[in-house]
């Protein structure tokens, strides 16, 4: 994959396995009580710990409905 910037330094500093989930779990571990996400419509805020818990609940609900590895799930978010 071609990047518009050199990601080598980022990889060397943060993760040897350059994946979204590794970066997120790193933030959950290091910054558990810091803000991770804000809903501009409701004003609700999630810390990394709370966001991780909600994401895990959602993943388990998908699994309970039979969604598995390599299945496609579509979602739509507000473009603000």
N, C-alpha and C positions, 0 to 999 in steps of 0.2 A: 504494500500500500504506500502510495506517495503522500507525504505530508507537505503542507505549505510552509512548515517550519521544521527545524531539526529537533526531533523528539529525543535524540540520544541522551542529552543531559537529564531530561525529565525521567527517562527510563532508569538511568544510572542512580539517580538520587532517590526516586520513589519506589519503583517496582521493577523487578527483573521480568516478571510476567505482566506485560502491559495490557491489562484488561479492565473493563469498567467495574466488574464485580470486585476485583482486587483493590482498586482504588476506593470504592465505596466502603468495603469492609475495613480498610486501613483507616478511613475517616471515622467509622463507627468506633473502632478501637481507640483511636487517639483523641477524638473530639466528641465523645458520646453525648455530652450535655450542651454542646454548642448548636446554634441554629443550622439546620440543613436545608429547610424549605419553608416557604411562606405562600399561602394562598391569598392573592390580592383581593379576591372577591369576598372571602369570609374573614380574613385576618388571622386565620388559624396558622399556627407555627408548629413545626416539627423539629425536634432535636434529632441528631443522627441516631440515637438509641431508639427514639419513638418511631422514626421513619423506618428503621430496620425491622422493628416489631410489626408495623403495619404491612410492610412488603412481605414479610414471612407469612402473615395471616392470609394475605391475598394469594400468595403462591400455594399455600396449603388448600385454599378453597378451589383454585384451578385444578390441582391434583385430585381433589375429591370429586370434581366434575369430569374426570377422565382425561384432562389435558396432560400431555407428557412431553418428553424430550422430542424436539424437532417439529412439534405442532406449532402452527402459526396462530398468534393471538394479536388482534388489532385493538388499538386504543386511540382516542383522540383527546388532545389537551387544548386548553385555551391558548391562543396565540396573543400574548399581550405586548 
